[in-house]
Amino acid sequence: MQGGPLEHAIAAKAACFRIAATDAFRDYQVQVRANADALSEELMSGGLDVLTGGTDTHLLQLDLRATDWTGAGAEERLDEVKLTVNRNTVPFDERPPTVASGVRIGTPAATMRGFDEHDFREVGRIIVAALTNAELGGGQEAELGRRADALCRKRPLYPGFRGYCSYA
């Protein structure tokens, strides 16, 4: 049996196609790619291994096999400094997917809130600092978290909203 046409799905696709045909959406996509390149370059200049030596898309993946980090450990460390990534396996990964040897990072969500290349370079510097220091002592973790929080305050999800900040 096959279902019939779903009007709500057709309408949703039409709305997406209309948005995707705008200059603003094309500009957004160009910025997403520029941000991914800036982040990738910053991570590599900080000594981290970006899979494939960079990115051609909105995503990049760190290969952590040359470090003491697992994907799960890096995911947890970056969460502690208020950056969200997810563990991901890398080619020929010998670790199970629940542990993994890499982390995946995407740029669309932060780009949507207004992050530019300068902001993503700072994100890269925070990631490098978090993952190249085995122990974040002496307030380093809190300082990296403040830097991440400062980026989010500079580019709020809802400009003008005077509510709470979960990181305050």
N, C-alpha and C positions, 0 to 999 in steps of 0.2 A: 504494500500500500504506500501511496505517496500523499503527502500533505498538499494542501492547496496554497495559493499565494497568501502570505501573511502581510496584510496591509501595513501594520506597524513596522515590520522589518523593511518593507519597500520604502516607507516614508523615512525611516532612519538612514537608509543608504542614500536616498536622495538628498537629505540634509547634509550628510558627510561629503557627498560629491560637490555640493554647492559650496561648502566651506573650503574644500580642497582646491577649488578653482580660483580662489581669491589671491590677490597679491600678498595680503597679510599672511596667509598660510604658507605661501612659497617663501616669504621672508623668514618666517618662523623655522621652516625646515633648513634653510641656509644657516641660520643661527645655531640650530641643534647640531649640525655637522661641524661648524666652526668651534663650538664649545667642546665637542668630543675630541677634536684635534688638539685643542689647547690643553685639555686634561691629560690626554695621552702623552703629549710632549713633556708636560710637567712631571708626570709619574716616571717616565723613562729617564729624564734628566736627574731625577732623584735616586736613580739606581734600581728602580723596580722594573720587572719584566712584563711588558704588555704583550700579550699573545699576538702573533703575526706582526709584531713591530709597529703597531699603530692600529688605526681603524679606518674603515671606509663607510661606516654606518653611524648610527646614534649610540651604539654600544661599544664598550671595550671590556676586555677581560684581563685581569692580572694573573699571571702564572707564578705561583708562590713556591714552586718546588725547589728553587735555589735558596730559599730562606728557611727559617725555622717555623714559619707559619703554616697552618692548615687553612683551608678556606673557612672552616667553622670558627677557628680562632681569630682570624682576621675580621670576619663578620662581627664577632663579639667585641673585639677591640675597637673597631670603627663605630659600633653602636655606642660604646662608652664615651666617645668623643663627638657624639651626636650626628654621625653620618650613617646613612642607611645604604647598605650594599647587600648582595646575597651570595652565599657560597655557590660555587659552580665547578663542575669537573672540567678538566682540561684534557686535550688529546693524550691518550695513553696513560691516563691517570690510574695509579694503582690504589688510590684511596677510594673508599665507598662514597657514593653521592652525599650521604649524610655528613661526611667530613670534608671531602673534596680537597683539591689542591689549588683552587683559584677562587677569585671573586669577580662578579660581573657588576659593571657600573653603567648606568644609562644616563643620558643627558636631557631627554625631553621634559620631564616634570619640572626640573629646576629652570630650564630654559623658559618654560611657560610662565614661571613666576618672575622672569626678567633677568635671570643670571646671564652674564656675558662672558667673553673669554677671560677677562681679568678675574672675575669671580671664580671661574673654573680652575684657573691657575692656583688661586688660593685654596680651593678644595683639594687640588693635587698636592700642594705643600702640606696641608693638614694630614692627608693620607700618608705621605712619605714620612712625616715626623712620627705619626702613630705607629707605623709598621717597621721603622728602622731603629727605634729605641725599644729594646727588649723590655725594660721596665720604665713606666712613666711615673717617676717619683717627683717629689718636690713641687707638686702642683701643676706638672706638665699636662696631665690629663684634663684638668679643669681649664687650663689655658687653651688647649686645643678645642675643647667644647665651647669656650667663650668665642673663639674665632669663628667656629661654625655657626653659632647662634647669631653673631654679628652679621654674617652674610644673610641669614634668614630675616633678621630684623630690617636690613637694608632693602630686601626684596620680599615684602610680606605677601602671603597668599591673598589677603583681602586688604588692599590699601585703604587706609582710613579706619579700619576696624580697631577699636580701642579695648578689646576684650583681653583675655588672659593670654599668656605665652607659656606653653608647656615646659619650656626650658628655663624659665625665670627662677 
